[in-house]
């Protein structure tokens, strides 16, 4: 998704057929198991399953284009790795445009490999 794109439920054009969008978001959710780089975007897109607007569909297609353009991205678990556990956390206060709730996330690394994220 674009860096400063703010999706809302009050966007202009309401799309009638949301089956394709639901199917696409469901497949993207499945893909986040091995692609933590799209986890935030997919979480944001999944919030708009009920009220689908044109900007939501455009953002989902943009994520799909990103995945197509970066086929070798994903998790790498090397056979030789140090066993140092490192964790990072980040949040933004009031980041959700609809509910004004904070959006936070974390990632945990074992050596140089990511093992958990949200």
N, C-alpha and C positions, 0 to 999 in steps of 0.2 A: 504494500500500500504506500501511498505517498506519505511523506514524513509528517506534514501538518494537516492532513485530511481529517476533518471532523465529521463523521457520519451521524445523522440524527434520524428520528422517525418522522420528522416534519418536512423532509425533502420534497421537492416538487412533484414529480411524476410517479404515481403508484402503478406498479406493474401487476397485471391480473394473474398470470401464470407463474406461480412460485415453485413449481415442482422441480424445474431444472436447477434453480438456485439452491433448494434444499438438498438435492442430490449432490451438487458440486461441493457445498459446504460440508456435507457428511463425508465425502471422499477426502476433502482437505483435512478434516479432523483426524481421519485414519492416518493420513500422511504425516501428521505432526509427531507420531510416535518415533519416527526416524529423522525428522526435519525440525529441530527446535527453532530454526531461523524464521519459520512462518507461524509459530505458535501464537504470537500476539495478534497478528493480522487475522488469523482464523478465529480466534476468540472474539475479536471485534465483529467480524462478519456474522458469526453465529448468533449474535444478539438481535439480528434483524430478520430472523426466519419468518416471523408472523407478518410483518408489514414491509414488504419488499418494494423498494424504490429504485429508480434507475441508477443513482450513484452507488448503491450497494452492489448491484450487478456489475457495474463498471469496475469497482474495487476488487471484486472476486475474480474477474477476468484478468486484472492486473497481477494478482497473486499467481494465477495460473501461468501467465506469461513469464513471471519471474522464475517459477519452477522449471518451465521449459528451457529457459536461458541458462540455468545453472544445474545441469544434470548430475554433476559429481559432488554436490553438496550433501551433507548428511553426517551421521555419526561414524567416527573412526575409533575403533578400540584396538590399539596396537598391542602386540604380544609382549613387548618390553616397555614397562612404564613404572615410574616411581609411585609409591602409594601415599602420596601427600593429598590430604583431603582439603579442598578450598571451596568456600561458599561466598556468593555475592548476592546482595538484595538491593532492590530499588523500588521506589514508589513515587507516585505523583498525587498530590493532595487535591481532591476534587476533580480528577481527570475525566470522569465520565460526564459527557454533556447532558445526558438525560436525567440521571439520578444524583449527580454531583458527589458520587462516592469516589473514594481513592482507588486507584488501580496500582497494584503492586505485583512484583514478580521476583523470582530468585533463580539461581542456577548453582548447581553443586558439581564440582569437578573432582575426579580421582586421577591425580597426575595431570595429564593434559587432555583427558577425555571427559566429556560431560556425561553425568550419570543420572541427573534429575534436574527438572526445570519446571517452572510455572509462569 
